[in-house]
Amino acid sequence: MMPFPWFLSNVYDRFTSETLVHGVVSSILEWNGLKIAFMGLVEEDWLDTLGTVDKNNIKYIDYVETADRLSAELRDKGVDLGIALTHTRWHNDVRLASESNGVDLILGGHGHEYGVLEVNGILIVKSGSEFRYLSKSDGVKDQDGTFKYSCEKIATMKDLEEDAEIQQSVKGYTDNMQHMFGKVLCHIEVALDGHYAVQPG
């Protein structure tokens, strides 16, 4: 069995014209009589979190523009269902659902909290972070050819018992750090947000 590929459809290396980290632009999976296509889309601000990438060497293409182009190409190949795998914040997934043509389902990353939202008839599913939850998304094709979606939230940790030895080891570290949590390091006058870089202007 081949490993699941890294999808990245809208960021390119300016010098080689290849996708960043050789990401797969799109792929078609045939399953149960359907052709299902996958594409990977990121927001531009995500590039600021990559410490080893110089943005001057990158060509970024808007994710809605990319989704529309790829969706048209994939529909020409007989694709029934287009799934966008995104690494964007919520408002950008909402924009993708609102403005794109051809994306049927959005499976999103980058958000740290679990959430499911339907926008413009398109389901956006974010499964949170740290593998605490999985999402089981089902799509049912109606007689008119449209799909109806449902999503089940699955907690990965709820039935696991903590390992006593590891728990004791972690407790040793946290107990050793407790005295440091009460120490004031500095005072600042603005709120800090470590999720993404804020662009000037």
Secondary structure as UniProt FT lines:
FT   STRAND          11..13
FT   TURN            14..16
FT   HELIX           20..22
FT   STRAND          26..31
FT   TURN            32..33
FT   STRAND          34..42
FT   HELIX           44..49
FT   TURN            51..52
FT   HELIX           55..57
FT   STRAND          58..60
FT   HELIX           63..76
FT   TURN            77..78
FT   STRAND          81..87
FT   HELIX           90..99
FT   STRAND          105..109
FT   STRAND          114..119
FT   TURN            120..121
FT   STRAND          122..127
FT   TURN            130..131
FT   STRAND          133..141
FT   TURN            143..144
FT   STRAND          147..155
FT   TURN            158..159
FT   HELIX           164..181
//
